[in-house]
Amino acid sequence: MNYSGNDFYCDIALKGEVPLRLEYESEQVLAFHHTRPRWPVHIVVVPKKHIPSLAELSSGDMPILLEMIEVLKTLSTQVEKEHGGARILTNVGKYQDSKHLHFHINSGEPLSK
């Protein structure tokens, strides 16, 4: 799929326009295997509410962030047990391809450079 927008999650993933291999879903949070993985294990955790980035969280977003942290904790523990280790990553500003808060849980060496 060629996507040229700046919020893949609101524009595509959360609308169900691509099939997702889900790991978790609630009213506020979605976790799924990345549609274009960069590591052998690559899970994305996103809020269903549009929040542009970690730097733009408001105090009203704290319940969503707390749920995301619980999901990150659970899934990264599972990845660590299965693969020996896990990384959790988020980006802001020019390093953020999709302008929607999201965290990556990954494990293994990068699939390509």
C-alpha positions as CSV (number, residue, x, y, z in Angstrom):
1,M,0.0,0.0,0.0
2,N,1.3,3.4,-0.9
3,Y,0.3,6.0,1.7
4,S,1.4,9.6,1.5
5,G,-0.5,11.3,4.3
6,N,0.9,12.2,7.7
7,D,-1.3,10.1,10.1
8,F,-1.4,6.5,9.0
9,Y,-3.2,5.5,12.2
10,C,-6.2,7.9,11.9
11,D,-6.4,7.7,8.1
12,I,-5.9,4.0,7.6
13,A,-5.3,1.6,10.5
14,L,-8.1,2.9,12.9
15,K,-10.6,3.0,10.0
16,G,-10.0,-0.7,9.3
17,E,-8.7,0.0,5.8
18,V,-5.9,-2.6,6.1
19,P,-6.0,-5.9,7.8
20,L,-4.3,-5.8,11.2
21,R,-2.9,-8.7,13.3
22,L,-4.1,-7.5,16.7
23,E,-2.5,-8.0,20.1
24,Y,-4.8,-5.8,22.1
25,E,-7.9,-3.7,21.7
26,S,-10.0,-1.6,24.0
27,E,-12.1,1.5,23.6
28,Q,-9.0,3.7,24.0
29,V,-6.0,1.7,22.8
30,L,-5.0,-0.6,19.9
31,A,-1.9,-2.8,19.6
32,F,-1.0,-4.6,16.5
33,H,1.8,-6.0,14.4
34,H,3.3,-3.3,12.2
35,T,2.1,-3.4,8.7
36,R,5.6,-2.9,7.4
37,P,7.9,-4.4,10.1
38,R,11.4,-3.2,10.5
39,W,12.4,-5.9,13.0
40,P,11.4,-9.6,13.3
41,V,9.1,-8.6,16.1
42,H,7.4,-5.2,15.6
43,I,4.3,-4.3,17.5
44,V,2.7,-0.8,17.5
45,V,0.7,0.6,20.4
46,V,-1.6,3.6,19.5
47,P,-4.3,5.6,21.2
48,K,-7.6,5.5,19.3
49,K,-8.0,9.2,20.1
50,H,-5.8,11.5,17.9
51,I,-2.9,12.7,19.9
52,P,-0.1,14.1,17.7
53,S,2.9,13.0,19.8
54,L,4.2,12.3,23.3
55,A,5.2,16.0,23.4
56,E,1.6,17.0,22.9
57,L,-0.1,15.0,25.6
58,S,-2.5,17.0,27.7
59,S,-3.5,16.3,31.3
60,G,-6.8,14.9,30.0
61,D,-4.9,12.2,28.0
62,M,-3.3,10.7,31.1
63,P,-5.9,7.8,31.4
64,I,-5.1,6.8,27.8
65,L,-1.3,7.1,28.4
66,L,-1.6,4.9,31.6
67,E,-3.5,2.3,29.6
68,M,-0.9,2.4,26.9
69,I,1.9,1.9,29.5
70,E,0.1,-1.1,30.9
71,V,-0.2,-2.6,27.3
72,L,3.5,-1.8,26.7
73,K,4.4,-3.5,29.9
74,T,2.4,-6.6,29.2
75,L,3.4,-7.0,25.5
76,S,7.1,-6.1,26.1
77,T,7.3,-8.7,28.9
78,Q,5.8,-11.3,26.5
79,V,8.2,-10.4,23.8
80,E,11.1,-10.6,26.2
81,K,10.1,-14.0,27.4
82,E,9.7,-15.3,23.8
83,H,12.8,-13.6,22.2
84,G,15.1,-12.7,25.1
85,G,14.7,-8.9,25.0
86,A,12.5,-6.1,23.8
87,R,12.8,-2.4,22.9
88,I,10.2,0.3,23.4
89,L,10.5,3.3,21.1
90,T,8.6,6.5,20.3
91,N,9.6,9.5,18.2
92,V,8.6,13.2,18.0
93,G,9.2,16.0,15.5
94,K,11.1,15.2,12.4
95,Y,11.8,11.6,13.5
96,Q,8.0,10.9,13.6
97,D,6.8,9.5,10.3
98,S,3.2,9.4,11.4
99,K,2.0,12.4,13.4
100,H,0.0,10.3,15.8
101,L,1.3,9.2,19.2
102,H,2.6,5.6,18.9
103,F,5.0,3.3,20.6
104,H,7.0,0.5,18.9
105,I,7.8,-2.7,20.7
106,N,10.5,-4.5,18.8
107,S,13.0,-7.3,19.1
108,G,15.8,-8.6,16.9
109,E,18.1,-7.0,14.4
110,P,16.7,-4.5,11.8
111,L,15.3,-6.3,8.7
112,S,16.8,-3.8,6.3
113,K,18.7,-0.6,6.5
